[in-house]
């Protein structure tokens, strides 16, 4: 009697303990590296279940939640239909534990008779399995439900990210047995392995081999006679594939059963590996953000330059000015757009003449060969004009580059000279950056102010009125000239941090939600960072940070109170509130002066310094009336 016949009979009479002892003992299941075996009828009722602790090779209680899922799987597959070929593999995730599942409808050895149910085999994707996979693939592997925010899709059908200069992470999407998405296999490979282009193929093949062996081995239990020949063929093919490291061969599809499905799946995986190889080679050579060559490829090219027969060599180093300020204020997404646009312009200017690479966060390097020195000068000027005259702007900000370069004649080219040339080009670039940094930062801040005026029409004339009110109140309090100057600057730049606030919040025609208010409140800290990077605004950086503190300590971001708050900020708080109340808003009309004065009085000692409120009301009723 075949194993199928015995299984068929056991499903009808689960009291056959001899069958369990022969085929489903602890040692048999443990040797097959299976965690659980479950038999259900076609309605999902559990007929038999057994679970093994693979580490200690002893029986343990079966996971009740797993049994519930297997019942659901049985009921969802419309198993009452007498489909002979009803074998399926997949996975589910229970309490964040991925579990591999292989299942088969039970028939006799001749596939006759009405099926009494389905047999399930499961394997936990636990540390034991992960460790085996990592040893075989020589890479770090992780099943995960969420991927990091910096993972991005590429043209090869999966997501990738770079954790550092040495490692590339790939995230391969999975769909569980209920067709639910949101699961991923993370594979981390060293960049030097990726560049070699072959070692990773062996790793993936061996990964496929191990998972395939799991599903094959559990079927051996059920098909020991019928499947010996195709099993050996499959193993031979996989071993040969791993040994030869070639992707051209395919496993013949000779039968329409489990091994036929394995052959189809394996051949599909090999097709995918061809694409993956291209993706991994691409990741080893190109920058994922800009599409330019990366630093690794650039350094490899440098090593070959001294061996080539070239007449001249030029190294150009470029650095995007103000990128850190943009990242800190407008966010890294805007900074990334600046880098992408910079890469596009560099490629258009130099792409047909040499090699353009992104060699650092905001740094780009170009290699030009066999080009006259005068032509290099012209190209450098063309690049700057291209950035100035074309629409090379991001969020209203003009992209500016600092550029340095070094020209080498043919009789001077050697590996040592090339390394010195790179340093000299880099030094020249930084000298230019230092000489123009102040004007570039000022231009960037002015551009941000212009952006704020365009985005937030409420600021139109607002800063001018604040400067006037604040100056009057400062003089009334006998502030010295330096503090009056700081007040004047604060009136103009106190809200510069709003450039980092989304339009959906900044321009919302109505009250903000608590979450939106929290985001809006960040503009004081953003403005503080901007001011710290500009020497002219550095004296008021602390004032920008504290200009929303309240007299009673309920303000933000530091919760200062009373005279802990700088007097410049206490003055600005009053005049800013008064101007806001007496100006039209999208969701209300302006208050009258008397109503605004009443509101200031009501909030005296709460939001505002009481003495300054009294002084300001006096000014309003006299000098500015």
Secondary structure, DSSP 8 states (H G I E B T S, - for coil): --HHHHHHHHHH-TT-HHHHHHHS-HHHHHHTT-SEEEEE-TTS-EEEEEEEETTTTEEE---HHHHHHHHHHHHHTTTTS--S--EEEEEEEETTEEEEEEEEE---TTS-S----EEEEEEE--HHHHHHHHHHHTSEEEEES---TT-EE-TTSSEEEESSSSEEEEEEEE--TT----EEEEEEEEHHHHHHSSHHHHHHHHHHHHHHHHHHHHHHTT-TTTTHHHHHHHHHHHHHHHHH--SS-------SSHHHHHHHHHHHHHHHHHHHHHHHHHHHHB-TTT-SB-HHHHHHHHHHHTTS--SEEEEEEEEETTHHHHHHHT-HHHHHHHHHHHHHHHHHHHTTTEEEEE-SSSEEEEEEES--HHHHHHHHHHHHHHHHHSS-EETTEE--EEEEEEEEEGGG--HHHHHHHHHHHHHHHHHHHHHHHHHHHHHHHHHHHHHHHHH-GGGTTHHHHHHHHHHHHHHHTT--HHHHHHHHHHHHHTTGGGGGS-HHHHT-SS---HHHHHHHTTHHHHHHHHHHT-TTTGGGHHHHHTTT--TTS--SSS---GGGS-HHHHHHHHHHHHHHHTS-BTTB----HHHHHHHHHHTBTTTB-HHHHHHHHHHHHTTT-
